[in-house]
């Protein structure tokens, strides 16, 4: 089942509010951030611009993949039931093995 429809603004705010990340410098139209897990580079994620238009499912799925979340986990992440610390705990559980 595809990810629900979200505006670019909602995805942007959800990511920036919950992920402790450092910005990537460059000339891209979109902000990119580096996410670290246990002081190791974990992922680089392209953050959508601050627009009210609905993001296409393909792009939303790419962001979820970059955050290393399944579709349902991504929806929880954006809908605010998955907090920033819970996100990092989830990642540590997935990738500490």
N, C-alpha and C positions, 0 to 999 in steps of 0.2 A: 504494500500500500504506500503511495507516495506521501511525502511530507506535506503537512497542511500549508495553506497559503499564508505567507508572512510578508509584510512590507520590508523593504530594505532597511528602513529606519529601525524597525523592531528587532531585526536580526543584529544590526550594528550595536544597538544599545544592550541587547542581551549578551553579546560577546564581550564588549568593552567593560560591562559592569561586573562580569564574573571571572574573567581571565586576567591574571597578573602577567602582563606581557610587555615586551619592549618593541617599539616601532622599528620597522625596517626602512632605512633611508633609500630613496630612489626616485625615479621620475614617473612612476605609475599614477594613473588617474585614481586608483583605489589604494587605500591605506593597507599595508601589510604589517602583520605583527608576528613576532617570534614567541612561541610558548615554550617555556622550560619546565622540565619535570626532573626533580632531584638534581638540579644544576646542570642538566644536559639538555641540549636543544631537542625538543620533542616534535615540533611542527611549525610551519610557517603558514599563516592563514590570511587570505585576502578578505578584508572587511568591507562590506558594501558601503556605498555612499549614504548620506543622510537624506534619502528621498522617501516619499510616501507611495511610490509605485510598488506593486506586488512583484516579488522576485520570482523568476521562472524556476520550475521544479529542478531542472538540471543544474542550475547554479546553486540552488539551495542544497542539493545533494552533494555537490563538490565541497561546499563549506563544511557540511556535516562530516564528510570523509576526512577533510583536513583537520578537523577537531577530533577525529578518531571516535566518532559517535555513530551508533546505529540511528535509523530514522526516528524511532520512538524515543531514544535517549536525547536526540537533538531537539525534538518537540518539548520534552521536559525541561531541557536546558533553556530554551527560548521562553517557554511559558512560566518560568520562574519557580518551578517546583524542584529543580536541581540547582543548588547553590554553588558558588565558586569552590568552596572547600570540598563539597560532595563530588564535584566534577574531577578535582585532582585526586580524590580518594578512588573514584571509579577508574581513572587512568592508571593509577598505581596498581590497582588490583588486576587490570588487564595486562600490564606490561612489565610487572616486576618478576614474572616467572622466568 
